[in-house]
Amino acid sequence: LCHSLGTTLVTVGNNGKIETNKLFNSQNTEFKNEGADKWISNNGIISTSESFTIPSGYFVENTDTGTIQILGGSYENANVDSDGTTPSLLGGTFEILGDAQINGSNTFDKVNIVRANSIFNGSNTFNDLIIHNTSTDETTVTTPITITFKEGETQTINNKLEIKGELKALVQLRSSVEGNIWNIKAPSDSQSDEESVSIVYADVMDSTSTNPIYVETSNDSGNNTNWHFFQEFHWNGNGNSWEVDTTSTKNWSSMNYATGVETEVESYPKNEDHIAIVGIIPGDTPNYPTISTDITIKKLIIGEENTNPSVTPSVTPSVTITDKDLRVTDDFINYGKVVYTKNGRITNNDPIPLPINDTANDGTVEYKSDESDTTPYTIT
């Protein structure tokens, strides 16, 4: 079936049904079945660029192979289950391919949002929610998309949550009223179950999550609870202190993923959501950090891998540990040098911290009697 003009009322009489292979409509579409069963079976594609309405008492059964495509406009399913409160499950795949508004509360099997701004005006339940704002061979993304959730409502994902944007083309998650909370219940702790929750290049604001959500290469735009943003800090060598306050030299830079610009920040790696990268700094007399406070971070990378062993780098990045410990909860990668001047150590974050392999990845370790020691004991 193909309809291109006017408002389309798809009606099935008697006790019949429509089994679609493909139906496209560029205007408003309303589905009804006046038979006793009052349902329409879709095992192909129903595609609309305007409103898509399933009135109360009428049902569209989207089979496992069926797809409903929203190319724009709005979608509303007025049906509830027999208890009168739970929205009826829409099976198959529900695709949002153009800017759309989803009204009411709904229960979906699988929702794919592809490079489209979307507004959800109720509490929704998804088995899978997948949102992509990414380039393909045919399409290059250059701008963000915004997914807006009604303030005070809850979005529940039972099986899989996947959000993927690109640098300077983030997936922005927002409340319908800035400053008011929208809620999310992800399927599990995303740090321990990366297959269930995967979020990269997102920008989140005004959200409270029931389960902890861990995200990478993403912006925290504020007023978020139980979201953990893995922020990368890059050492820039303006000074020689790991810890920096707002009045001293800014020794670290961090990326704004919305602009793609790395800028100096008035902060430093200091908690379990932070990743510290102490890389090669150009120049003959670079400054490298000395730690003088107990700190716990997620990951530490010193230097970079030398892919040409016949060439010796002119400088060796280093981190100096005094009488305080640096705890690393995840990975420690040392292509450079660790310098110990007192009794502080780099350890894991076990209840009783244990030293970790600080010579890993061909790095070296120097033990000095004090900071002025010029003949340290070296381990490679």
Phi, psi and omega in degrees: 000142178219124178233135184232350183228148174074188177267127184258123172254111179268111186238137176243125183266172178056226179251023186276189179206164172249127171249110188270146163262315172199132175228129177235137178219131182262005176236206183282141181231130176233128184257129174220151171228114186274002177283178184296325182282331176054049178217155178238130182259129179239114173243016177235239181228126167251122187232132180217146179250003176235216183284146178232113186235132171245105185293164178299135179091357179237148190228139168249117177268109178268110183287177181302330181263001182274149178225133169252123181251126175254109181269359181159175179082217187227162178227137176211129176241110186274007185272147172231162179289180186299337179285352176082359183236328186273126179300141179295142179290130170260110183280189180065210183246134177245115185249133172250110185246357177215161184307126189215161177235126181253113186264154177073184176261139187222157172238117184246151170281293182226127177242126173247124174247121186237109174051044184220135171289139183218146178237126177250116189263012178209186173277131184232152175239131181235138164289308176233135172233115183236123182235120180235132168233072188230158182278154172231181177299331183263337187228132176248124179270140180228351183230156179286164167244157181238126174252117186253131179243140183296132181300139179085345181269165184239133174255120184249125178245120187271327190241307187214131173237118180228121179232125184218116172248201176223164176305128182070004176222065187282164167265110182269124178254121190224157172274152177294338176232112183303131181097341177261145189279138162249148188249149177221140173239101180280163187294333183192183173291110188290345178285329181262347183222078184290340178288333181274327181226123177219117183225120175223147179053058175240168176222115190243141181211141172061043184234139172244127181253136177292311177259152178299135176240126181249127185232152180243159176041051184222160180259136172264105182269008168104158177064038179249142179235132178069019168257137181237119184255118178283102183264128177269133173246134178246127180291131180248354171074021176292330178223202180227017178250130176299313183276130183228136172254180190288349182259351183258180180300138178277112185263352184235150174237155179217152185273134166266110188287343177286324182260342184075017183248130175266126183232155176292140185236153178268056181203182180202160180296121186208005176215179190288355175262006186252142176241127180253128178238111179256098188257191177290128177249121181301148178118158184278334184232064181288155173263136175235156194283146170245133183261129180231016177221143175298127185223144172238125178229169182282315190210145176227128175238124177248120177076193179218156184296133177272105183277356178232087185302340180285348180248125178265124179302145182287334177229154179241112178300147183213160170230128181257129180250127180263242182261015179243158182260146171248112180264133180241117186279337186240258186254142169238121181238120184239102170261355184247243187212139170251132181242120176256126180247344177220219186261005176289154181216162168269123186229172169278186184248029176296160177308320169251099188301138178243144176300145177253170184291092186276001173255011183303153176060036175069018175281173180239162177228133176245134175250119180247147176292329172200180186293340181267359182296122181261356179234066185289160171276125188243135175239134178239000000 
